[in-house]
């Protein structure tokens, strides 16, 4: 297959893919991969296969094609191709929740400075790295990466990237419980879709609606949450987007749990868990198990709640997801307090505070914990964040967290 024929077949596959004929598109692209002698064409078709498998939630296949793309990039001996292939490798590992590997590959991308493509891709690299740091609950570094990605998006007038970063920032602020910002950023993403997204994939609209649904639920606006989640799920079903279907099912379950309708929540958690397991989203599985645990607690089935916690704890420890561990220790503390088991209670209280210290989840001005309840937060330029009311009361006198880190022991 020559260069022109390769190009024609790739375009044919893209047309089929955009028409929701995914399996046909995959067959066309696989034929190109088998028969084409053009390395640049092979590189491009591998990029199409990586994107398609990512959207279908076939993350192990995505990783397999990313590894082949690296080899093709080396064959082409072009740093631009190599940068792009390392980004795809980083993204594949991010989807598989291999966050340390993601960060490592992202750093490799950023070290390949000077090429045209690398400068264009730096925003996407920063976004992927931010998502990985968030998966590890390293909040300051996550925020630094997201803000860097946002600067790249603004400087390059890249509205698609800005939309994706806004959704990640929505997720970030959901996790540290500033629900006003958790809603603001996906609403901003939805505005970008409405203003600029006529030619974009519908996944951008679905993504913004899902993150809005999560924020609305946290704010107790359950009817708004349900409306947004239903719209997101509709698009996910139309496009065979399994990862988003799993997240929407989780959100539906959480909404029903918030309404104390446990019997409706359980089957949705089960459906979400099934897809999360199929695609390998271990971070999502932790969220499902947290929801299931809370349902058992509502029903006062404390031993069943502890069984769910044990499964979630194994996953959280394997991923290095410290926030997940903190939440689990918090739930254990409540359960053992009810069961009046003092030794276990004390053990989880100690572990809870160790997690808070490790993640620096406290305000450096008032000393109170962050993420315990909904609170307006504000980040300083160093990306350490504080209660907004504390910054307004005490005024900007530099970052106390940074001052603490810079203190060196003198009496040795």
C-alpha positions in Angstrom: 0.0 0.0 0.0 1.5 3.3 -1.2 1.6 6.7 0.5 -1.5 8.1 -1.3 -3.5 4.9 -0.8 -2.6 4.9 2.9 -3.8 8.5 3.3 -7.0 7.7 1.5 -7.7 4.6 3.8 -7.0 6.6 6.9 -9.5 9.3 5.9 -12.0 6.6 5.0 -11.6 5.2 8.6 -12.0 8.6 10.1 -15.3 9.2 8.2 -16.6 5.8 9.4 -15.5 6.6 13.0 -17.2 10.0 12.9 -20.4 8.3 11.6 -20.4 6.0 14.7 -19.4 3.0 12.6 -16.5 2.3 15.0 -15.9 -1.4 14.3 -15.8 -0.8 10.5 -13.3 2.1 11.1 -11.1 -0.2 13.2 -11.0 -2.8 10.5 -10.0 -0.2 7.9 -7.2 1.1 10.1 -5.9 -2.4 11.0 -5.7 -3.2 7.2 -3.6 -0.1 6.8 -1.3 -1.1 9.6 -0.8 -4.6 8.1 -0.3 -3.5 4.5 1.2 0.0 4.5 4.9 0.5 3.8 4.7 4.2 4.7 6.1 4.8 8.2 4.5 8.3 8.5 1.1 6.8 7.5 1.5 3.9 10.0 2.3 6.5 12.7 -0.9 8.4 11.9 -3.1 5.3 11.8 -1.7 4.2 15.1 -2.7 7.6 16.5 -6.3 7.0 15.2 -6.3 3.5 16.8 -5.0 4.9 20.1 -7.8 7.6 20.2 -10.5 5.1 19.3 -9.5 2.6 21.9 -9.3 5.3 24.5 -12.8 6.4 23.9 -14.1 2.9 24.0 -12.3 2.2 27.3 -10.1 -0.5 25.8 -7.1 0.9 27.6 -4.9 -2.2 27.4 -5.2 -2.1 23.6 -4.6 1.6 23.7 -1.3 0.9 25.5 -0.3 -1.8 23.1 -0.7 0.5 20.1 1.1 3.3 21.9 4.1 1.0 22.4 4.1 0.1 18.7 3.8 3.9 17.8 7.0 4.5 19.9 8.9 2.0 17.7 7.5 3.6 14.6 8.6 7.1 15.8 12.1 5.8 16.4 12.1 4.3 12.9 11.2 7.8 11.5 14.0 9.4 13.5 11.9 12.5 14.1 11.7 14.2 17.5 8.2 15.5 16.8 6.9 12.0 16.2 8.7 10.8 19.3 7.2 13.5 21.5 3.7 12.7 20.3 4.2 8.9 20.9 5.5 9.5 24.4 2.4 11.6 25.1 0.2 8.7 23.9 2.1 6.3 26.2 1.6 8.7 29.1 -2.1 8.9 28.4 -2.5 5.1 28.1 -0.9 4.7 31.5 -3.0 7.5 33.0 -6.2 5.7 31.8 -4.9 2.4 33.4 -4.2 4.4 36.7 -0.4 3.8 36.4 0.2 7.3 37.6 3.9 7.1 38.4 4.6 5.9 34.8 2.4 8.6 33.4 4.4 11.3 35.2 7.7 9.7 34.0 6.6 9.7 30.4 5.2 13.2 30.6 8.6 14.4 31.9 10.2 12.7 29.0 7.9 14.7 26.7 8.7 18.0 28.4 12.5 17.3 28.1 12.1 17.1 24.3 12.0 20.9 24.0 12.5 22.9 20.8 10.5 20.9 18.3 7.4 22.4 16.8 5.0 19.6 17.8 6.4 19.4 21.4 5.6 23.1 21.9 2.1 22.5 20.7 1.6 19.4 22.9 3.0 20.8 26.1 -0.4 21.8 27.3 -1.8 18.3 26.8 1.3 16.9 28.5 0.7 19.2 31.5 -2.9 18.2 31.7 -2.1 14.4 31.7 0.5 15.0 34.4 -1.9 17.0 36.4 -4.5 14.2 36.2 -1.8 11.7 37.4 -0.8 13.9 40.4 -4.5 14.2 41.3 -4.8 10.4 41.1 -2.0 10.3 43.7 -3.6 13.0 45.8 -0.6 15.3 45.3 -2.8 18.4 45.1 -0.2 21.2 44.9 1.6 19.6 41.9 -1.7 18.7 40.3 -2.9 22.4 40.5 0.5 23.6 39.1 0.1 21.3 36.1 -3.5 22.3 35.5 -2.7 26.0 35.6 0.2 25.5 33.3 -2.0 23.6 30.8 -4.6 26.4 31.1 -1.9 29.0 30.2 -0.9 26.9 27.1 -4.5 26.7 26.1 -4.9 30.5 26.4 -1.6 31.3 24.7 -2.4 29.0 21.7 -6.1 29.9 21.7 -6.8 26.1 22.1 -10.5 26.0 23.2 -10.6 22.2 23.2 -7.7 21.9 25.6 -9.2 24.7 27.7 -12.5 22.7 27.9 -10.6 19.5 29.0 -8.6 21.4 31.6 -11.8 23.1 33.0 -13.3 19.6 33.5 -10.1 18.4 35.3 -10.2 21.5 37.5 -13.8 20.7 38.3 -12.7 17.3 39.4 -9.8 18.8 41.4 -12.1 21.1 43.4 -14.7 18.4 43.9 -12.0 16.3 45.7 -11.0 19.1 48.0 -14.6 20.2 48.6 -14.8 23.7 47.1 -18.1 23.0 45.4 -18.5 26.5 44.1 -15.4 26.2 42.0 -16.2 22.5 41.3 -19.3 23.8 39.5 -17.8 26.9 38.0 -15.2 25.1 35.9 -17.4 22.5 34.2 -19.9 25.3 33.6 -17.1 27.2 31.9 -16.3 24.1 29.8 -20.0 23.9 28.8 -19.9 27.5 27.7 -16.8 26.8 25.5 -18.7 23.8 23.9 -21.7 26.1 23.2 -19.6 28.9 21.8 -16.9 27.1 19.9 -17.8 23.4 19.8 -20.0 23.1 16.6 -17.4 21.0 14.9 -16.2 19.2 18.0 -16.9 15.7 19.1 -20.0 15.4 21.3 -17.8 13.9 24.0 -16.8 17.4 25.1 -20.4 18.3 25.8 -20.9 14.9 27.6 -17.8 15.4 29.7 -18.8 18.9 30.9 -22.4 17.8 31.7 -21.0 14.9 33.7 -18.8 17.1 35.8 -21.6 19.6 36.3 -23.8 16.7 37.5 -21.2 15.7 40.1 -20.9 19.3 41.4 -24.7 19.8 41.5 -25.1 16.6 43.6 -22.5 17.7 46.1 -24.3 21.0 46.4 -27.6 19.1 47.1 -29.2 20.2 43.8 -30.2 16.7 42.9 -32.8 17.5 40.2 -30.1 19.6 38.3 -27.6 16.8 38.9 -30.0 14.2 37.4 -30.7 16.4 34.3 -27.0 16.9 33.5 -26.2 13.2 34.2 -29.0 12.0 31.9 -27.8 14.2 29.1 -24.2 13.0 29.5 -25.4 9.3 29.6 -27.4 9.8 26.4 -24.4 10.9 24.5 -22.2 8.2 26.1 -24.7 5.5 24.9 -24.9 6.9 21.4 -21.2 6.9 21.0 -20.4 3.7 22.8 -18.3 5.6 25.4 -17.9 2.9 28.0 -15.8 4.9 30.5 -18.3 7.8 30.6 -21.2 5.3 30.9 -19.5 3.9 34.0 -19.0 7.4 35.5 -22.7 8.3 34.8 -23.9 5.1 36.4 -21.8 6.0 39.5 -23.3 9.5 39.5 -26.8 8.2 39.2 -26.2 5.8 42.1 -24.8 8.6 44.2 -27.8 10.8 43.5 -30.2 8.0 44.6 -28.0 7.4 47.7 -28.3 11.2 48.5 -32.1 10.7 48.3 -31.7 7.8 50.8 -33.1 5.5 48.0 -30.6 2.7 48.6 -32.5 0.0 46.8 -32.3 2.0 43.5 -28.7 3.0 44.1 -27.3 -0.6 44.6 -28.0 -1.9 41.1 -26.5 1.2 39.5 -23.3 0.8 41.6 -23.2 -2.8 40.4 -23.5 -1.8 36.8 -20.8 0.9 37.2 -18.5 -1.5 39.0 -18.9 -4.1 36.2 -17.8 -1.5 33.5 -15.0 -0.1 35.7 -13.6 -3.6 36.2 -13.9 -4.4 32.4 -12.0 -1.2 31.4 -9.5 -1.3 34.3 -10.5 2.0 36.0 -9.3 1.2 39.5 -9.7 4.8 40.6 -13.3 4.6 39.6 -13.7 1.3 41.4 -12.6 3.0 44.7 -15.4 5.6 44.2 -18.0 2.9 43.6 -16.9 1.0 46.7 -17.1 4.2 48.8 -20.7 4.7 47.6 -21.6 1.1 48.3 -20.0 1.4 51.8 -22.2 4.4 52.6 -25.3 2.5 51.4 -24.5 -0.3 53.8 -24.0 2.2 56.6 -27.4 3.8 55.8 -28.9 0.3 56.2 -26.8 -0.3 59.4 -25.1 -3.3 57.8 -21.8 -2.4 59.3 -20.0 -5.7 58.6 -20.9 -5.5 54.9 -19.7 -1.9 54.9 -16.3 -3.1 56.3 -16.1 -5.8 53.5 -16.5 -3.0 50.9 -13.9 -0.9 52.7 -11.4 -3.7 52.7 -11.7 -4.1 48.9 -11.4 -0.3 48.4 -8.4 -0.1 50.7 -6.5 -2.7 48.7 -7.1 -0.7 45.5 -6.2 2.7 47.1 -3.0 1.3 48.5 -2.1 -0.3 45.2 -2.6 3.0 43.3 -1.1 5.3 46.0 -4.4 7.2 46.2 -4.1 8.9 49.5 -7.4 10.7 49.5 -9.2 7.4 49.0 -7.3 6.0 52.0 -8.2 9.1 54.1 -12.0 8.7 53.2 -11.8 5.0 54.1 -10.2 5.7 57.5 -12.9 8.3 58.1 -15.6 5.7 57.4 -13.9 3.1 59.6 -13.7 5.6 62.4 -17.5 6.1 62.2 -18.2 2.4 62.0 -16.0 1.4 64.9 -17.4 4.3 67.0 -20.8 2.8 66.5 -19.6 -0.7 67.3 -17.7 0.7 70.4 -14.5 -1.0 69.4 -12.0 1.5 70.9 -8.7 0.1 69.7 -9.7 -0.1 66.1 -11.3 3.4 66.4 -8.0 4.9 67.7 -6.0 3.2 65.0 -8.1 4.7 62.2 -8.1 8.2 63.8 -4.3 8.1 63.9 -4.1 6.9 60.2 -6.6 9.6 59.2 -4.5 12.4 60.7 -1.3 10.9 59.0 -3.1 11.1 55.6 -4.1 14.8 56.3 -0.5 15.6 57.1 1.0 13.8 54.2 -1.4 15.5 51.7 -1.1 18.9 53.5 -4.9 19.0 53.6 -5.0 21.8 56.1 -5.1 25.6 56.0 -1.6 26.9 56.8 -3.2 30.0 58.4 -6.0 28.7 60.7 -4.7 25.1 60.9 -8.1 23.6 60.2 -8.4 20.7 57.8 -9.4 21.2 54.1 -11.7 18.8 52.4 -13.7 18.0 55.6 -16.7 20.1 54.4 -17.7 22.5 51.6 -15.5 25.6 51.9 -14.4 28.3 49.5 -10.6 28.0 48.9 -8.0 30.2 47.2 -4.7 29.1 45.8 -1.6 31.4 46.0 0.8 31.6 43.1 2.8 28.7 44.6 -0.3 26.5 44.3 -0.7 26.0 48.1 -4.4 26.6 48.9 -6.1 28.1 51.9 -9.5 29.0 53.2 -10.6 32.1 51.3 -11.9 33.7 54.5 -8.4 33.2 56.1 -6.6 35.0 53.2 -9.2 37.8 53.3 -8.8 38.2 57.1 -5.0 37.9 57.4 -4.1 39.5 54.0 -1.3 38.4 51.7 1.9 38.0 53.7 3.5 35.3 51.6 2.7 31.6 51.9 3.1 30.1 55.4 3.4 26.6 53.9 6.4 27.7 51.7 8.0 29.4 54.7 7.7 26.3 56.8 9.3 24.2 54.0 12.2 26.7 53.7 13.1 26.5 57.4 16.3 24.6 57.8 17.5 23.0 61.1 20.2 25.2 62.6 21.0 23.4 65.9 22.7 20.2 64.9 
